[in-house]
């Protein structure tokens, strides 16, 4: 009998605390005084002496969007794992140091294995960046992009991957 009584008391206390939180919290926040607004029809008051004037509130700085730093490498390794569960897209951005970025896009159909996805991405990279960089498929799932002599290093990052079942990793090669 006491365990049933303890359980019902705990339930009652829990329900009461939830009710208090729901009904008291909004009324507490609603009691804050609104900031006064100047009436445009009212005559302007003479300006107070500079010594008596209240300092203007400091403007709240707007936080800027965080940006990842660009990492330029002489060798980059792109690794692809998995098999496409549905149709999708992989889109990379290739940017040689000091040049405009180049988008490389590969459309992948359902049930495509990693070897064919890697081959398609390798072909698109060779087409996009030409003979200035060595692009080589080094296995069923890896692509190596390497700067040739006297060519600037390159930054490669994944822009879009709308492809279920496949992972794409870009790293130091």
Buried (B, 14 or more C-beta within 10 A) or exposed (E): EEEEEEEEEEEEEEEEEEEEEEEEEEEEEEEEEEEEEEEEEEEEEEEEEEEEEEEEEEEEEEEEEEEEEEBBBBEBBBBBBBBBEEBBEBBBBBBBEEEEEBEBEBEBEEEBBBBBBBBBBBBBBBEBBEEBBBBEBBEBBBBBBBBEEEBBBBBBBEEEBEBEBBEBEBEEB
